[in-house]
Amino acid sequence: MAQIEKKQLDKIQNLRRAYATAKLRIAEIEIEKQGIFIDLSSIVGKINEEENAIKAQFGDDAVIDLKTGEVTNVNS
């Protein structure tokens, strides 16, 4: 029966392990990415809530300077 050399076997085993590890890392990154997308969606929802509250208080044309908090109205 033919057999590959120990050096060849070790090399192919190491390469297969490296491949499996890389695939696992990609899967973990994708899972983390999905979590970040969920967080991002939640943040966007909170931004929309805050902007709607500001519009209700100051009008739909309110513009807020995010550095100073000063509110101006575009149509004024």
C-alpha positions in Angstrom: 0.0 0.0 0.0 1.3 3.4 -1.0 1.6 6.1 1.7 2.6 9.8 1.7 5.6 11.0 3.7 5.1 12.1 7.3 6.2 15.6 6.3 3.5 15.7 3.6 0.9 14.4 6.0 1.8 17.0 8.6 1.7 19.8 6.0 -1.7 18.9 4.6 -3.1 18.4 8.2 -1.8 21.8 9.2 -3.2 23.4 6.1 -6.6 21.8 6.7 -6.6 23.0 10.3 -5.7 26.6 9.2 -8.5 26.5 6.7 -11.0 25.3 9.3 -9.8 28.0 11.7 -10.2 30.7 9.1 -13.7 29.6 8.3 -14.6 29.6 11.9 -13.2 33.1 12.3 -15.3 34.3 9.4 -18.4 32.8 11.0 -17.7 34.5 14.3 -17.1 37.8 12.5 -20.4 37.5 10.7 -22.2 36.8 13.9 -20.6 39.8 15.5 -21.5 41.9 12.4 -25.1 40.9 12.7 -25.1 42.0 16.3 -23.7 45.4 15.3 -26.4 45.8 12.7 -29.0 45.1 15.3 -27.4 47.7 17.6 -27.2 50.2 14.7 -30.9 49.7 13.9 -31.8 50.4 17.6 -29.7 53.5 17.6 -31.3 54.8 14.4 -34.7 54.2 16.0 -33.7 56.2 19.1 -32.4 59.0 16.9 -35.7 59.1 15.0 -37.6 59.3 18.4 -35.5 62.2 19.6 -35.7 64.0 16.3 -39.5 63.6 16.3 -39.7 64.9 19.8 -37.7 68.0 18.8 -39.8 68.5 15.8 -42.9 68.4 18.0 -41.4 70.9 20.3 -39.8 73.3 17.8 -41.6 72.6 14.5 -40.8 70.5 11.4 -38.3 73.0 10.1 -36.2 73.1 13.2 -32.4 72.8 12.7 -30.2 72.0 15.7 -26.6 72.9 16.0 -25.2 69.7 17.4 -22.2 71.6 18.9 -24.1 74.3 20.8 -27.7 73.0 21.0 -29.0 76.2 19.4 -32.3 75.7 17.5 -33.1 77.7 14.4 -36.0 77.4 12.0 -35.3 77.2 8.3 -38.4 79.1 7.3 -37.9 81.9 9.9 
